Amino acid sequence: MAETAIKNQRDLKSSQTLDVELCNVFKFFNQEPAVQGVDLNVKKGEFFSILGPSGCGKTTTLRLIAGFERIDAGKLLIQGQLMTDIPPYQRPVNTVFQSYALFNHLNVWENIAFGLRLKKVSKSEINSRVTEALKLVKMESLRSRVPHQLSGGQQQRVALARALVNRPAVVLLDEPLGALDLKLRKQMQVELSNLHQELGLTFIMVTHDQEEALSLSNRIAVMNQGRIEQIGTPSQIYESPQTVFVADFIGDTNLFSGKIAEIDAECVTITTKTGLTMIVNRCEQTPLEKSQNVVVSVRPEKIQLSLYPPNIPINCFAGRLINVMYSGTHVNYTIELINGMNINVLQRNTFTNLLERNTTIYTWWEKADCLAISENNKL
């Protein structure tokens, strides 16, 4: 009796703080696993992104939440309610697709009102809610246009308004900005973030765009081969990847395979397979031991450059500049180290003269600016 009461209390508390829960969820297609043992919780009012490469299972996971695919094993709860036998149209969610899925024969107003009319909502209520949705996405003046008269960004706003007008508990975003050009995508990211903060709804977005996920999300789940590799805040995912895959997939990084030579309370000394000696700060959250195989990750923007040997006792290596890529705000240098390995270095453009190819260069970084990851922490 007491155990049942405690469990019921815990379930009630969970449903009050979480909008979506996936518990050990599996999905198979032709006996091949698309989603494998996925566990994740999405908090009320959170902007949560599922990020990963093509074929990793992120879109399938979103479709499971929406009800477009049926779970083969595990549990899915939305606002504390088990969704196993609940059809998509009865779930408190709405999906915004990359293709927008607007009706070409209906104008903006009619597209947004379509779902409400199916639910037989009163005309006065439809009028009120569609007007409110149009204001939210700043489309009041275009209410009479049909989709082909709208830009890509305007069509995306209509698709978003059509989802919001139903007042769902959870808004599902299936790569919503993927069809837009870069400048418009940046603009829509700002608008999407502002809208999320204004409404306080739970947003779950699927994307392969790392920058988009990092800039919009409260938390991110990184998926690979149907499994979740890591869940964390954008800074945790970027600065403290727990697996080699996450370190390599999120942003750009330089990876050095090696073995731990020495370890003490503060530092870990690693000898790479190509003979370099590197020192990193020891992290209590990452259990490491002597002789363990590890991968050292160093972000390109953390590496310093010098034309002269710096007075740096650790993590300092000579090399030759073999490529320069100018991108306006930043310059990307490719440097061949003395051991023959190429590394990338990203420097802010200070409008001084660019370094020239074949220049002898010295690279160095602080021990706090690199990370040792167990080589076993990968699929």
Secondary structure as GFF3:
##gff-version 3
##sequence-region A 1 379
A	DSSP	alpha_helix	2	17	.	.	.	ID=ss1
A	DSSP	beta_strand	18	29	.	.	.	ID=ss2
A	DSSP	beta_strand	32	43	.	.	.	ID=ss3
A	DSSP	beta_strand	47	51	.	.	.	ID=ss4
A	DSSP	alpha_helix	58	66	.	.	.	ID=ss5
A	DSSP	beta_strand	73	78	.	.	.	ID=ss6
A	DSSP	beta_strand	81	82	.	.	.	ID=ss7
A	DSSP	three_ten_helix	88	90	.	.	.	ID=ss8
A	DSSP	beta_strand	93	97	.	.	.	ID=ss9
A	DSSP	alpha_helix	108	118	.	.	.	ID=ss10
A	DSSP	alpha_helix	123	136	.	.	.	ID=ss11
A	DSSP	three_ten_helix	140	142	.	.	.	ID=ss12
A	DSSP	three_ten_helix	147	149	.	.	.	ID=ss13
A	DSSP	alpha_helix	152	164	.	.	.	ID=ss14
A	DSSP	beta_strand	170	174	.	.	.	ID=ss15
A	DSSP	alpha_helix	182	199	.	.	.	ID=ss16
A	DSSP	beta_strand	202	207	.	.	.	ID=ss17
A	DSSP	alpha_helix	210	216	.	.	.	ID=ss18
A	DSSP	beta_strand	219	224	.	.	.	ID=ss19
A	DSSP	beta_strand	227	232	.	.	.	ID=ss20
A	DSSP	alpha_helix	234	239	.	.	.	ID=ss21
A	DSSP	alpha_helix	244	249	.	.	.	ID=ss22
A	DSSP	beta_strand	254	263	.	.	.	ID=ss23
A	DSSP	beta_strand	267	272	.	.	.	ID=ss24
A	DSSP	beta_strand	277	281	.	.	.	ID=ss25
A	DSSP	beta_strand	293	298	.	.	.	ID=ss26
A	DSSP	three_ten_helix	300	302	.	.	.	ID=ss27
A	DSSP	beta_strand	304	306	.	.	.	ID=ss28
A	DSSP	beta_strand	316	326	.	.	.	ID=ss29
A	DSSP	beta_strand	330	337	.	.	.	ID=ss30
A	DSSP	beta_strand	342	348	.	.	.	ID=ss31
A	DSSP	beta_strand	360	364	.	.	.	ID=ss32
A	DSSP	three_ten_helix	367	369	.	.	.	ID=ss33
A	DSSP	beta_strand	370	374	.	.	.	ID=ss34
###
